[in-house]
Amino acid sequence: MAIEQNLVPELKLQKIEIAGFIREVFSYISRFKGQLFILKIEDSLMDHPLFPVLIRDISLLHKLGIKVLIVPGTRKSIDRQLKAWEIESEFNEGVRLTSEEALPLVEQASLGAAQRIMSHLTASGCHGIQGNWVSARSLGVIDGVDYMRTGKIDRIQKDILTHLLDEEYIPILPPIGWNKLGHAYNISSTELATELCKYIEVGKLFFIGNECGIKAEGLKTGSMTSNLALTDSGLISALDIDQANEILRLNPQLEYAQVDYLENAIAACKAGAKRVHLISGEMPGSVLQEVFSSRGDGTMVYANQYSQIRQANVDDIPDILRIMQDYIAKGFLIQRTSESILEKLQDYVVYAIDNAIHGCGALHAFEDNCAEVAAIAVAANYRKAGIGEAVVHHLIELGKMRGYKKLFLLTTQAPDWFYNFGFRTGTVDDLPPSKKAKYNTKRNSRVLIMEL
Ligand SMILES: CC(C)(COP(=O)(O)OP(=O)(O)OC[C@H]1O[C@@H](n2cnc3c(N)ncnc32)[C@H](O)[C@@H]1OP(=O)(O)O)[C@@H](O)C(=O)NCCC(=O)NCCS
């Protein structure tokens, strides 16, 4: 205890931040345990010095009880192989036309990319497994263009994959499909990753490549996208299917890779994936950050977000503390502990999106038919998305419903924000007597009040 008291403030703050981060990680682990994550990993990353680190991080996810299935991207490996044999590649609308002559080389390149992932998984102590679980047929001739040995997916053997995942294997599916006669077809790995979402319940689908996400700067936004949350480096943090469609519609100048990601993410969400993430494999720890913190650095497209404000329960306490921790450390909010929250738990509400908590607030009853609006906080990455506003509106309505005559609050940092809701400046004398007696003159918070 004495050592703790002697710590310099920065060190103390650091310790609080680390503890807060660990809490956050634990809350995510329990949420994702047993879920399936599909990762499409571009082969252009395989020569990058951080590639072994990426696979090690994926192995870590697996060791924590998350089921993992990998689809290697193979475009670069195929290009390289065909070039070595001086075979020209032809494309039509981004789809490779695979000739009979090219097919064995395409197979070799695809299986080689899968094999490289398998080797790195083995080195990280995990068991990868490859197999022919995808049936395909020829794309045929479309508008006069013969796609030859380029195929489309017919069926995926869900039962075998489910069994392998239950047995803790990591299936690796190279983008090759076979027809009933055993003829191989070159299929798209993006299509394969997306199609898998129709067959198996998928918690998250990752597109891991050289792009880190969708940059907000310079993007045109519309009525659905004017308030999107951003990451620290200015990427769009999250958007739902409708918002992704709006961005595509208003920004024809977007690069091909970004359009491709957004279109595939929308398709995957429609196919059943809950979350589709675009992250860069060139950034150390990008997968872990995206999974285990609210401060990921990629773009996520999600399906049918279900958001609600509800009364907090005991299981929410670690999340409430996690959200408030940084603000407490900076002095924006007063100190709270698990015990102090538990004592007044019925006063707390949380803002949850698909069971993940991103905001909180409380309404404490006082004498004279007054109540205090308190503990308003929104997780750093979810600010500026209307969550704080929704929580405050909810508490005001709750106050009206319960028949309070007056609401008050104490704030040091956000008086201007609260004016927007109709609060006005008051004085310490406006506080109910028991609150006035405890008013901290050193903190000198502004008093705001609202008659209901
Ligand atoms: C204040 C807080 C709750 C707002 O949550 P939020 O979900 O980001 O708020 P909303 O999305 O509803 O509103 C965002 C708008 O409020 C503005 N805003 C945020 N904090 C503000 C502040 N302290 N003062 C004035 N305006 C502020 C933002 O700039 C943004 O404006 P814009 O829409 O013009 O860009 C959040 O920033 C937070 O948790 N702050 C730290 C804790 C705190 O100070 N709590 C209040 C003390 S009781």
The ligand as an ORCA input file, in Angstrom:
! r2SCAN-3c Opt
* xyz 0 1
  C     -19.538     13.655    -22.913
  C     -19.789     12.288    -23.516
  C     -20.650     11.462    -22.583
  C     -20.490     12.473    -24.868
  O     -20.808     11.213    -25.405
  P     -20.992     10.980    -26.979
  O     -21.690      9.687    -27.188
  O     -19.715     11.199    -27.665
  O     -21.977     12.174    -27.335
  P     -22.897     12.366    -28.589
  O     -22.459     11.496    -29.717
  O     -24.295     12.229    -28.150
  O     -22.586     13.875    -28.930
  C     -21.356     14.178    -29.537
  C     -21.249     15.688    -29.640
  O     -21.035     16.226    -28.340
  C     -19.852     16.997    -28.331
  N     -19.184     16.883    -27.040
  C     -18.624     15.790    -26.490
  N     -18.070     16.108    -25.301
  C     -18.293     17.424    -25.110
  C     -17.952     18.341    -24.082
  N     -17.257     17.950    -22.996
  N     -18.365     19.611    -24.211
  C     -19.053     20.031    -25.298
  N     -19.391     19.212    -26.319
  C     -19.005     17.928    -26.229
  C     -18.997     16.380    -29.420
  O     -18.022     17.281    -29.889
  C     -20.025     16.040    -30.469
  O     -20.331     17.176    -31.208
  P     -20.612     17.083    -32.784
  O     -21.779     16.147    -32.927
  O     -20.903     18.486    -33.153
  O     -19.364     16.536    -33.369
  C     -18.466     11.531    -23.800
  O     -17.663     12.372    -24.549
  C     -17.736     11.087    -22.563
  O     -17.864      9.958    -22.151
  N     -16.930     12.002    -21.966
  C     -16.166     11.715    -20.792
  C     -16.998     11.596    -19.555
  C     -17.737     12.883    -19.222
  O     -17.209     13.980    -19.321
  N     -18.998     12.710    -18.789
  C     -19.888     13.798    -18.397
  C     -19.650     14.143    -16.978
  S     -21.040     13.774    -15.987
*
